[in-house]
Amino acid sequence: MAWIAGERVILRAWERDDVQARWEADQTADPTEVRLRDWHEPPRSLASREQEFDAALAEPDDTTVALIIEAEGRAVGDVNLFEIDVRNRRASIGLSVWRQDDRNKGYGTDAMRAMLGWAFREYNLHRVELSVDPSNVAAVRVYEKLGFVHEGRRREAHYSGGVFIDDVMMGLLRPEFLE
Ligand SMILES: CC(C)(COP(=O)(O)OP(=O)(O)OC[C@H]1O[C@@H](n2cnc3c(N)ncnc32)[C@H](O)[C@@H]1OP(=O)(O)O)[C@@H](O)C(=O)NCCC(=O)NCCS
């Protein structure tokens, strides 16, 4: 399959040039964004990211499906299924629209809907789940729009910005998405 089509975006495989596009976008992140994206790693060079990309290409990980979100002919973000559990037909999902300028245009929702459609219809998953910082209102809104159900709150489960914060667990089942 060449790509997965949304309404306004397509999801396609990562190419080496995308590593640079992502790295350049990361240089524009402000402190709030760093916190919301849960970035704990120190600043990293483009060369080290390219090295990581090459290593992942050499040794594919079958518990992850990582795709680029392309809109208006350029890479604007990425969406990933990870911790894929074949026996229980379950996976976690992550979503990022890299640049502030590209947010609130519907790309994140469209990309997530396309990935979920593929995950449930083609890949035959039964459940997709995620955890989110409840103060990340844009992310929570996207997940709620797509039918994710709030399943619980883990108190002070996460260390972020110098304090322990709660995280919210959300999940979506195949029949809920397809109905
Ligand atoms: C979360 C994220 C992926 C959403 O992508 P996006 O392309 O901006 O999403 P969309 O444009 O499809 O939808 C955003 C929704 O949030 C709403 N929203 C945005 N900021 C908001 C705010 N401050 N208060 C309330 N709603 C807000 C928008 O109005 C829109 O909802 P609507 O369609 O009902 O109007 C993007 O903000 C992002 O990459 N953030 C940084 C990384 C991140 O937080 N990833 C998720 C980690 S769990």
The ligand as a Tripos MOL2 file, in Angstrom:
@<TRIPOS>MOLECULE
LIG
   48    50     1     0     0
SMALL
NO_CHARGES

@<TRIPOS>ATOM
      1 C1         -2.6980   17.6270   19.6870 C.3       1 LIG1
      2 C2         -2.4290   17.9460   18.2090 C.3       1 LIG1
      3 C3         -1.8470   16.7230   17.5500 C.3       1 LIG1
      4 C4         -3.7470   18.3320   17.5440 C.3       1 LIG1
      5 O1         -3.5090   18.5000   16.1470 O.3       1 LIG1
      6 P1         -4.3330   19.5900   15.2850 P.3       1 LIG1
      7 O2         -4.0200   19.3880   13.8680 O.co2     1 LIG1
      8 O3         -4.0770   20.9440   15.8540 O.co2     1 LIG1
      9 O4         -5.8270   19.1420   15.6320 O.3       1 LIG1
     10 P2         -7.1920   19.6070   14.9210 P.3       1 LIG1
     11 O5         -6.9830   20.9000   14.2280 O.co2     1 LIG1
     12 O6         -7.6880   18.4670   14.1320 O.co2     1 LIG1
     13 O7         -8.1600   19.7700   16.1880 O.3       1 LIG1
     14 C5         -7.7720   20.5490   17.3170 C.3       1 LIG1
     15 C6         -9.0010   20.7660   18.1770 C.3       1 LIG1
     16 O8         -8.5960   21.2740   19.4490 O.3       1 LIG1
     17 C7         -9.2680   22.5050   19.6780 C.3       1 LIG1
     18 N1         -8.3890   23.3580   20.4700 N.ar      1 LIG1
     19 C8         -7.1470   23.7670   20.1670 C.ar      1 LIG1
     20 N2         -6.6630   24.5510   21.1480 N.ar      1 LIG1
     21 C9         -7.6360   24.6340   22.0880 C.ar      1 LIG1
     22 C10        -7.7420   25.2950   23.3360 C.ar      1 LIG1
     23 N3         -6.7340   26.0270   23.8330 N.pl3     1 LIG1
     24 N4         -8.8870   25.1500   24.0480 N.ar      1 LIG1
     25 C11        -9.9020   24.3950   23.5670 C.ar      1 LIG1
     26 N5         -9.8690   23.7430   22.3640 N.ar      1 LIG1
     27 C12        -8.7310   23.8650   21.6540 C.ar      1 LIG1
     28 C13        -9.5290   23.0570   18.3020 C.3       1 LIG1
     29 O9        -10.5550   24.0340   18.3170 O.3       1 LIG1
     30 C14        -9.9550   21.7830   17.5580 C.3       1 LIG1
     31 O10       -11.2520   21.3680   17.9200 O.3       1 LIG1
     32 P3        -12.5410   21.6770   16.9490 P.3       1 LIG1
     33 O11       -12.2650   20.9570   15.6600 O.co2     1 LIG1
     34 O12       -13.6860   21.1070   17.6920 O.co2     1 LIG1
     35 O13       -12.5960   23.1590   16.7640 O.co2     1 LIG1
     36 C15        -1.4370   19.1570   18.0750 C.3       1 LIG1
     37 O14        -1.9220   20.2340   18.8310 O.3       1 LIG1
     38 C16        -0.0130   18.8210   18.5380 C.2       1 LIG1
     39 O15         0.7450   18.2260   17.7910 O.2       1 LIG1
     40 N6          0.3390   19.2040   19.7620 N.am      1 LIG1
     41 C17         1.6850   18.9380   20.2800 C.3       1 LIG1
     42 C18         1.9400   17.4480   20.4580 C.3       1 LIG1
     43 C19         0.8800   16.7970   21.3140 C.2       1 LIG1
     44 O16         0.4080   17.3800   22.2720 O.2       1 LIG1
     45 N7          0.5220   15.5510   20.9510 N.am      1 LIG1
     46 C20        -0.4440   14.7900   21.6960 C.3       1 LIG1
     47 C21         0.2020   14.1530   22.8840 C.3       1 LIG1
     48 S1         -0.9600   13.1090   23.7540 S.3       1 LIG1
@<TRIPOS>BOND
     1     1     2 1
     2     2     3 1
     3     2     4 1
     4     2    36 1
     5     4     5 1
     6     5     6 1
     7     6     7 2
     8     6     8 1
     9     6     9 1
    10     9    10 1
    11    10    11 2
    12    10    12 1
    13    10    13 1
    14    13    14 1
    15    14    15 1
    16    15    16 1
    17    15    30 1
    18    16    17 1
    19    17    18 1
    20    17    28 1
    21    18    19 ar
    22    18    27 ar
    23    19    20 ar
    24    20    21 ar
    25    21    22 ar
    26    21    27 ar
    27    22    23 1
    28    22    24 ar
    29    24    25 ar
    30    25    26 ar
    31    26    27 ar
    32    28    29 1
    33    28    30 1
    34    30    31 1
    35    31    32 1
    36    32    33 2
    37    32    34 1
    38    32    35 1
    39    36    37 1
    40    36    38 1
    41    38    39 2
    42    38    40 1
    43    40    41 1
    44    41    42 1
    45    42    43 1
    46    43    44 2
    47    43    45 1
    48    45    46 1
    49    46    47 1
    50    47    48 1
@<TRIPOS>SUBSTRUCTURE
     1 LIG1         1 GROUP 0 **** ****
